[in-house]
Each structure stands twice: as C-alpha cells, then as structure tokens.
Amino acid sequence: MDVIELVKAAVFGVVEGITEWLPISSTGHMLLLNQFLTMNVSEDFWNMFLVVIQLGAILAVCVMFFHRLNPFSPSKTAPERRDTWLLWAKTIVACAPAAIIGIPIDDWMEANLGSPFVIAAALIVYGIAFIVIETMRERRADRALAGRATGGRHFSAPAEAPSRSELADADARVQSLEELDWKTAIGIGLFQVLSIVPGTSRSGSTIIGGLILGCKRTVVAEFTFFLAIPVMVGASGLRLAKYFLAGNSLTGTEAAILGVGCLVAFLVSLAVIRFLMEFVRRHDFKPFGWYRIVLGVAVIAWFALVA
C-alpha cells in the first residue's frame, strides 16, 4: 500500500469537499491541483477518480438533508410528503437538460476543454457575472426600499439594520423551496448545462441562474444541493461503467485511493455545506466572484510563464 498516494487522495478529497459546494468550480480546482500534485495512477483511473470522488460529497447532502428529502418520514404530514415528492420531481426534471446535452459530448469536452487557460477564462467570466448580478439585485432592493420610505409609511427602526444583501433577498420573488415553480426549476436546470465547461462550476451556474430568476440565496443554494444528487450519481455511474467496460479493474491500492478520496470529501463537505448555508443568510456571493477572478488571473499568469 502506497501511503504517499493515499495522502494525495486525501488532499484531493479536501479540495473536492470544499469546492464542490462553493461556487468556485470543483473540477477546475481538481485539474489545476493535478498540475502540481499528480497521483501515480493510470490515466483511465484518474479520469474515473475525478468524477467518482464526487459521490463522497453528495453523500453529505443526503445525510444533512435526509429528513427534508425523505418522503417516507413518519413524522411528515400528508401535505408535507406530497411537497417532498414534488420537490424530487422538480429536481429530476431540472436535471434533464444537463443529461440530454452533457452526456453525448462528455468525452469531447474532457479531451478538448480541460486546459488551464479554458478553466481560467471560465473562472474569470463567471466571477464577473456573480459580482454584476449581486450588484444589480442590491440596487433593485435599494430602489424598492427608497420607494417604501417615500410612500408615506413609517416603521420603527429594527434593533439591527439588515445588510444590503439581506434586503436583496427580502425582495426576491421565490422565498422558499415550496414557492419554487416548475418554470423556475427548469430554468435553473438549463443554467446547469453551462457547467459542462471546466472552470464554470456546477453550483456556480445554478446559483447564477437562480439569482437571475428571482430566488432567495438560501433557496437556490439548497436546490443546488438537491440537483447534485441525480447529476453526480448519474455521472459517477456512467464513468464507472465506462471504466470497467474498457477492461479496467481496481487494484487494492486504487480501491483504497478512491475510498480515501470519497471519505475525506464526505467529511469536508459536511462542514462546507453548513458554512455556506449560514454564510448566504447574511452575505452575498460577491466574495466568491472576486476569488474566481483573482484565481483565474493567477492561473493565466502562472501557465503563461511556465509554458
């Protein structure tokens, strides 16, 4: 058993657990990390590992939101069970565009759009998008607040004034998952298709879509988590099938590498999901936008120098 390779797998698990849920591109970070920390495995195993490690991250969602996602929970009333089934239906339907478009071109995308410069460009473009969209939402909230203030209504000042990001959320059209209509759910699913380009971020594309379509940040964050379940399970199953149908098999070391990566991704994801849900209750996504831009510029500079 190669301990060094297990340590590398754990590092990749940490990166996967952090970046899968934050809108900063997990695949982009994993591909970039591979430029500096390469595992001593076959190319086929690496391509499979890059996808299947996401199962550890998605298991964290299933654990943390088990009650909400379980339509058979005995503590739920009949209407609550119906709402849970409806949420699952919207989730599955919203995933259809990514499956229909992404599966046929999966191999082509992997072969042609995995370069550091493509990843960097996607990081920068969507980083700018986050900043622009959040700024526009805040300005709309400011105008709405100014309109209410001049409308002849007087309110007592709250104990703690809400932040601009909270005001923007309060002005959102969709305030809960129960209010998420089919049209909005499918629209978010269409935005998810953008994530087939490495560096875009699956969570980033769906969050941007949800914000544009009028969702509260916590709503689009939760729906993004739920969308990940069928997408990641399907993608992992497809990649495993391709791996074994190509005549590959797992050695004991490879199985251990995959297991360590998934386990670490699961544990880290538990903490990151809690952090993100707490963060978006009072803050906007601009910090992630700025991070993406800085990282994208750094990647371009680094690979331009070493090329």
N, C-alpha and C positions, 0 to 999 in steps of 0.2 A: 504493500500500500504506500503510495507516494504522498507523504504528509504535505509537501510543498504544494502539490496540485489541489489538495483539499483546502489549504489556506487560500489559494487563489479562488477556488469555488466559493468560499465564504465571503471573500471580498466582492465578487460579482453578485452574490446574494444580497449583500448590504446595498450595493448600488441599485439593484433591481427593486428591492423593497422601498427604497427612498423615491426613486424616480418614476416608478410605475404609477403612483398616485398623485404626485406633484406634477403640474402641467409643464414639465421641462424635458420630456422625451426619454423614456427608459431605453428604447432601442438605440437611440443616438448616443446616450452615455455609455451603454454596453459596448457599442462598436468603437467608440473613442477610447474607452478603457483598454480594449483589446489591442490597441496600438502600442500600449505601454506595458501591459501585463498579459502576456499571451500564455494560454494554457497549453501544455504539451499533450494535445489530443488531435485526433484526425479532423479534417475539415468537415466531414459529414457529422461527426459528433458535436462539433462546435456550433454548427448551424441549427442542429436539433436542440442543444442546450440553451441557446439564445432565446428560443421560444418556450420550451417546456418549463424553464425556471419560473415562468410567469404563473404556473399552477400554484406555487407556494404563496405568491402574492394574492391570488384570487381566493385561496382558502381562508385568508384573513378576513376578507369581505364576508364570506359565508358564515364564519364564526361570529363576527361582530354584529352582523345584521340578521342573525338566524331567526329571531322571533319575527322580525318585520317581513322576512322573505318566506316564512313557513305558513302556507295556507291551511295546514292541518293542526295548527296550535290549538289545544283545547281551551286556552284562555281567551281566544278570539270569538267575538260575536259573529253571527251570520253575515252582517254587512261588512265587518272587518275582513272576513275570509273572502268575500266577494271582491273587496278592494285589493286584496293581495293577489288574487288570480288576475285581476285586471292589470295590476302593475306588471306581473310577469308577461302578460300578453303584449303590453306596450313595449316592454323590454325586448322581447323576441322580435316583434315587428320592426322595431327601431334598428335591430342588428342586421336585418335583411340586406340593406344596401351595401354594407361593408362586405358581407359574404358574397353577394352576387358580383360585385365589382372586384373585390380583393382577391378571391381565390383563383380566378383564371390568370391573373397577372402576378401572382405571388413570386414565382420563380424569376420572372423577368425583372421585377423590382429589386429582388435580392441581388441579382447579378449586375445591375446597371446603376442603381441609385444608392449604393452603400458607401460612397466616397466621403471623406471628411468634409469636402467643400459643399457637397449637397446637404449634409447634415447641418453644417454651419449656416448655410443660407436659410434653411427651414427654421433653425433656432432664432435667427435674427428677424425674419419676416413675421413669424407668429409672436415673437416677443413684442414687436412694434404693434401688432394687432391687439394684444392684451392691453397695452397702455392706451391706445386710441379708444378702444371700446369702453374701458373703465372711465376714461375722462369724459366721454360723451354721456355715459349714464349719470355721472356725478353732476354734469351741467344741467341735464334734464331735471334731476332732483332739486338742484338749486333754483331753477326756474319755477318748479312746482311749489317749492317752499315759499318763494317770494310771492307767488300768486296767492297762496293761502294767507300770507301775512298782510297783504294789502286788500284782502277780501272782507275786511270788517270784523273778522273773528279774532278773539283774544284768548290765549291759552296761558295757563300758569307755566312758568319755566320748569323743566324737569330737573330732578336732582343732579343728573349727569347728562349733559348735552350729547346727543347722538353724533357720531362721526359722519363725514360725508358719505363714506361707503355704506354705513347703515341707512342713511337717508335714501341712497340709491336703491338699496334692497327693498326698503319700505315702499318704494314707488314701482316695484316690479309687478308685472301682470300675474305671474304664477308664484304664489306664496307657499305652496305645499305640493307634495307629490300627488295628493288627491286632486289638485286642481290642474295637473298636467294633462292636457287634452291630447288626443291622438295626433292631430296635425303637428303640435309642437314636438311630441315624442319622435315622430318620423323625421321632422326637420333636424332634430339633434342627431338622429341616426345618419342622415345624409352628410352632416358635417363630419361625422366619424370616418367617412370614406377618405377624407384628407389625410388621415394618419397613416395611410399606406406608404407615404413618402417618409423615409427615415429622418428623424430630427423634428418631425412635426409634433408628435406626442398624441397618443390616442385620447388621454384625458384632456390635453390641451385643446384639441379640435372640438371635442364635445362640450367642454366648458365655454369656449368661444361661441359655439352655436347656441347653447342655452342662454347665454347673456344677451346675444343679439335677438333671440326670440322672446325675451322678456321674462326669464326665470330668475328667481332669487338665487343667490350664490349657493346656499346650503342645499337647495332643491336640485340644482344642476350638478353639484358635487356628488350627492347621493345617487342620482340617476346615472351618473358616470360610473360609479362603483358597480351598480347593478348591471349596466351594459357590458361591463368587463367579464361577467360570468360566462354567458354563452360565447362571447367573442374569443376569450382566452382558452376556454375548454375546447372549443371547436378548432382553433388554430393549433393548440398543442396536440390534439388528437390527429389532426391532419399531418403535422410534422413528424409525429411518432410513426404514423402509418408509412409515410414516405421513407423514413429512416430504415424501418425493418423490411419493407418491400424491396428496398435497394440491396438487400442481402446483408445488412449490418446486424450486429448483435452487441450487447453490452458486456464488457469485461467487468470483473469485480471492482476494479478501480474506477471505471467510468460510471458504474451504478452508484458508487459512493460519492463521486464528484457531483452527480446530478442530485442525489439525496441531500447532500450538504447545502448545495446552492438553493434548493427549494425550501429547506428548513429555515435557513437564515433569512431568505426573502419573506417567508411567512412571519417570523418573529419581528423583523424590522417593519413590515407592513402594518402590523397591529398598532405600533406606536405612531407611524406616519399618518395613518387614517385618522386616529384620534386627534393628532396635531392639526391636520388640515381642516377637519370639521370645526374645531374650536377656533382656528385662525380665521376662517371665512365668515364667522359670525360677526366679527368686528372690523375686518380688514378686506381690502380689495385684492385683485390678482396682479396689481402693478409690480410688486417686488419680483414676482416670477418672470414678468416681462423683461424687466431690467437684467435679471440674471441670465436669461436666454440671450439677450443682445451681447452682454459682456462675454459670455462663454463663446458665442458664435464668432465674435471678432477675435478672441484669443485663439480659437481653433484655426481660423484662416491665417492669422499671423504665424502661428507655430508651424503649420504644414507648408506654408509658403517659404519659410526659412529653411526647413529641413529637406524640402523637395529637391 
